[in-house]
Amino acid sequence: MKTDGSVQMQKILGYVRKAVEQYDMIQDGDRIAVAVSGGKDSLVMLAALSEYRRFSEKHYTLTAITVDPRFGGQPTDYSSVQSLCDKLDVPYVTEPTDIAEIVFSVRKEPNPCSLCARMRRGALHELCQKLKCNKLALGHNNDDVIETFFMNLFKEGRIGCFAPVNYLDRRGLTVIRPLCLAPERKVISAANRCEIQTVRSSCPADKHTYRQDIKEWLDNAERNDKGFKDRVFGALQRSDVDGWGISHKENNSSE
C-alpha cells in the first residue's frame, strides 16, 4: 500500500518525467550535478531524479553539489542534506565560499540578490567542471518560471525568461530544470509528506526581495482569477519564449 508521501512523490515524478521528455533534458551517459541549496525545491528535485533513474530508459549518474555562501562567515550545517544523499545513495559535495562576505560586507550591495546569484552560478559551473559533470540540474519550479517572466517584464520591460535547457558553450555545460513543470504547491506538499528536512536560509535578504513581491502579486492574482498562472505559462509555451515551446529548441549561450 502506497503511503501519502509516496503518492505525492509520484506526482512530482510525473512532472519531472514530462519535462525531461518534452525538453529532451537527459541523455545516456550524462553525469548530472544536482544543485542543492537545502531548500524544498532542490531537495525534492534530487529525490525525484534519484527515483527517476529506476525506470528511465536513459542511464545517468547523479552528484549533489552545494555552494555554501557562508552567511555570517560561518559554514552552514548541511548534515540533513548529507543524510538524504546517503539514503538516496547519491554522492554529496559541498564547496565553501566567501560569497556572503563579498556581497554584504565588501561590496555592501543595496540589492544583493543579483550579484549573489551571479557568483553562486559561477561557483556551481566551476564545481561541475571540477567534478567532470556535463549537466547541471537547477530546482526552479513552475511558479519560478512565471515569476521570472513577470520580473523581466515589469523590471526590465522585456519579454523573456530563463530556458528549460541551456547550453553554456564556454563551459561545455548544459543547464537543465527538471522541476520546471511542477507547481510550487505540489513541491511543498511532496516535501512535507515525505518529511524532507530542509536547511533554513540564513540570508539577511530572504523574504525581502523583488521576487517575493512578484510572488505575492501572482498569488493574489491567482486567488482572484483561478487558473491565471496556468494561462500565463500556456502563453509562454505557445509563443515559444526562450525555448519554452512544446517542441524542444536548445538555447545556446556563452554565459
N, C-alpha and C positions, 0 to 999 in steps of 0.2 A: 504493500500500500504506500502510495506516494505521500510524503509529508507536505505541509503547506509551503515550506521552504523550497523543496524540490520542484513544486508546481510553479512557483514564482521564477525560479532559475530557468525552467524550461521555456517560460515566456520570453525571458531575456535571450536565451539561445535562439529562439525563433527570429528575433530582431537581428541578432548577430549573423546568423546564417543567411538571412535575406540580404543584409548589407554586404557581406563577403562575396556572395554570388552576384548580386546586382552590379557591384562596382569592381569585381574581379580583384579583390584585395590580397588574396593569398595564393601562392603557387607552390608546387612541390619543391622541397629543399629549403624553403625560407627559414632564416634564423631571425625570429621576431623578438625584439626588445620591447617589453611592455612597460611604458612609463607609469610608475606608481607614485602618486603624491601622498597616499594614505587616506584619501577621500573616498566616498562611496562609489563614484563613477569608475575610477581606475581599479578599485578592488573588485567590483562586480565584473568589469571587463576582463580582468585577469582570470577570475574564476570561470567565466563563460568561455574564454579562449582555451583554457585548460581542458574543460569538458568537451569542447568542440573537436578537439584532437581525436576523441574516441570514435567519432563517426564521419569525420571529414574524409573525402577522397584524397585530399592533399596532405602530404606528410610534412610537418614543420616542427621546429623546436621553439621553446619559449625561455626567455630570461627576463625576470622582473628587475627593473632598474629604478633607483630613486636618486634624484639630485637634491641634496639637503641644503637649503639656503642658510641654515644655522641662525635662526632668529634669536636675537639677544646674545649672539656669539657662542651659543651652546648647541651641541649636537641634539637632534631630535630623536626621541625614543621611537624607533620603528620595530620594536620587538613583536608587536601584534601582526605586522606585515610579514615578518620572518616566520611566525607561526603559521600563517595562512599559506605561505610559499612552501613550507615544509609539508603541510597537509596535502598540497596540490602536486608535490614533487617537482617544483619549479625552482631553479637556481635564483638567488636574490643578491643583487649588487647595489651597494649604496655609495654615493660619491659626495663627500663633504665639500662645501664651497664657502666662499665669503660673499655670496650674492647679497644677503641681507645687510651686511655691514656696508658694502659699496652703495647700495640703493638708499638706505636710510641714514647712514652716518657720514659717509664720504660725499656722496652726491647730494644728499638731503633733498631727494626728488619730491616736489609737491604733488605730482601724480605718479606714484611709484610703480603702478602695475605694468605699464608698457615696457619700461626698462627691465624690470624683474622678469617679465615673460620672455623678452629677447635673450637675456643672459641665461635663463634656465633652458631655453630652447637650444642655444649654442652648446651648453654643457651636456645636454642629452644627446645631441648629434655627435659630439666628440666621444662620449662614452660608448655610443653604438659602434663607432669606428674602432675603438679600442677593443671591443668585445667581438668584432667582426660580424656584427648583425647587419643584414641588408634591409630589414624593415623595422620601423618604429611605430608601435600602436599607441595612440593617444585616446583618452577616455571621454571625448566630447559626446554628450547625448544629444537627442533631437532638439531639446529646448535650447541647448547651447548654439546649435546651428541657427535657429530662428532669432535668438538674442543677438548673435554676431551680425546677422543681416541687418537688423534694425539699428544696431550701434553704428555700423558703417553708413547707413542711410541718414540717420539723424546727426551724427557727429562729423562725418566727412562729406556728406552729400553725394555718396556714390552707391551704385548697386553692386554688391559683392559680398562674398563670404569666404571662409576657408573651404578647401576642397575635401571630398571624402577620401581621395587618393592623390598624393602629391609627390612627384619625383624630384629630389634635390640633386641636380646633376653635379654640382661642385662637391658634394659629399658622397655621391654614389649610394644614396639612401632614399628609400620610399617611405613616406609617412602615410599611415592608414588610420581610419577612425571607425573601428568595427561596431561601436555603440551608437553610431550616428542616427539610426532609425528608432532607437528606444526612447520613449518619453521619460522625462526625469521622474515622474511619479512611479513608473514601473521599476526604475532603478532603485529608488528609495525603498519600495516595497520588497524587492528582492534582497537588498542589503539587510533590512530589518528581519525578514522572515528567515533568512539564512544565518542570522546572528553574526554577520560580518563586522568585526570590530574595526572602526576607523581610527585614524590619528587626527586629533583635533589640531586645526591650524593655529599657529602662534603669530601669524602675520598681523601687524597692527592695523593694516588696511582692510582686513577681512570684514565683509558685510558693509563696507563704506566705499563702494566703488560705483562707477557709472554702469557697469554690467548689472549690479544689484538693482539700480534704479530701473533699468530696462526690464529686468526680470519681474519686478513688482508691477510695472506698467502692463506687461504682457499677461501676467496672472489676472490683473483686473479686467483686461480686455476679454480674456477667456471666460471669466465669470459672467460678464455682461453679454457675451456673444459666443455661446458654446460652439466649438469647432474652429474658432478663429486661428489658432496655431496650426491646425491641420491644413487649413486652406492656404495659409502663407507658405508652408513647406511644399504643398502641392504646386503652388505657383513657381517656386524655385525649381522644382523638378521639371515642370512643363516648359519653362523658359531655358533650362539647362544652364543656369547661372553657375559659373565656376565649376563645371563638371557634375552638377547635381542631377542632370537629366537621367532618365531611366537607362539609356544606353551609355555605358561607361566610356569616358574620354579621359585618358591620363593627362594630368596637368603638369607640364614641365616648368621648373623653377630653378633659379640659381641662388635662391635664398634671398 
